[in-house]
Amino acid sequence: MTLPFATQPHAKPAGVLPAKEDYYDGVIIDEAGLPEAAPDFQAALSTSLSHWRAAGKRGVWLKVPAARSALIAPAMEQGFGFHHAEPGYLMLTRWLPTEQPCTLPPNASHQARPVRR
């Protein structure tokens, strides 16, 4: 039985990278579905960006594992920028609506620690 408020799964268009939608009209690319070869990734990323732009998506998040660092340059060539890095991965972002200022949140730059007395 399908609940009235449940969304129906829909087929992903050919050539579009697997991703999930976030709460802010953006997408988070599934790192497990990244193509192995940089040229294949570059083609899939280009197709995906066109698809997401046409669908009205805004921010795109791309987590690149350290072992897949060859994918960073092709992503940068397609307008992605560095967001943050942690041991083991680099997070890249891309803002799609060029007529609007980017509202993606910056990475945390401080840590709050309790005061010891």
N, C-alpha and C positions, 0 to 999 in steps of 0.2 A: 504494500500500500504506500502510495506517495503522499507525503504531507503537503498541504497547500502552500506552505512557505518554503519548502525545500527547493533548491535549484536543481535543475536537471543537468547531468553531465553533458558536455558537448564536445564534439571532436575538435582537436587542435588542427588548424590549417597546416598543410604540408610545408615543411621547411621552417616552421616557427619553433623556437626553443621552448622546452617545457618550463612553465613558470606558474606561480600562484599569484592571485591578486592580493594586494594588501588593502587595508581599511581606508586608504587615502587616494584611491584611483590610480594606484601604481602597480607594478609587478616586481616580484622577486624571482629571479631566474634560478631554476633548480640546478645546482652545481653538479649533481649526479648525471644530468642529461647533457652536459657540455660535450661537443664533439672532440675527438682526440686530436685531430690535425688542425693547425691554425687556419689554413685556407677554408676548410669546411666550417669552422667556427665563424670566420669572418662572413661567409655567405649566409649562414643561418642567423647571425646577429643582424645583418642588414635586413633580411626578410622580416625578422621579428620586430625590429624597430619600426618598420613601415606598417606592419600589422597593428602594433600597439598604438602608434600615433593615430591611425585611422579609427581605432576603437576608443579614442579619447583618453588613453592612459597618460599619466603625468610623469611620475618618477620611476626609474628602472634601477634595481639593485642587482649587482653582479658580484658574487663572492668567488674569487679565483684562488683555489688551493695552491700552495707553494709548488707542489709537484706539477702544476699546470701553468706555470708562469709564462710560457710561450704565448698564452692567450691574452696577456696584458696589452701588448703593442697593438694587435688588431682592434681591441676594444677602445683603446685610446684614439686610434685613427677614426673611429666612428663616434667620437665626441664624449666618451666616458672620461671621468676624472677620479682622482684618488679621494676616497672618503676616510678610510682608516686602515691600519694594518695591525694584525695581531700575530703572535707566533703561529705559523702554519697557513695563513691566508692574507689576501689583500681584498678589501671591499672597494668596489668601484661603483659610481653612480652616473646616471645620465638624466637630465631634465628634458622632457620632450616638448612642452609648449613654449616655443621660442618667443611668443608675444607676452608671456607672463614671467614675472621674476620667480626664480627657483625658491621653493619653500621646503626643500628637503632639510631635515634637521642636521646640524653639524654634529660631529663626533664629540663625545664627552672629553673635556680637556682638564678636568679636575676630579679629585676624589675627596669626599668628605669623610673624615675620621673622627671618632669620638674623642673628646678631650679627656685625658687621664688626670685625675687629681690625686 
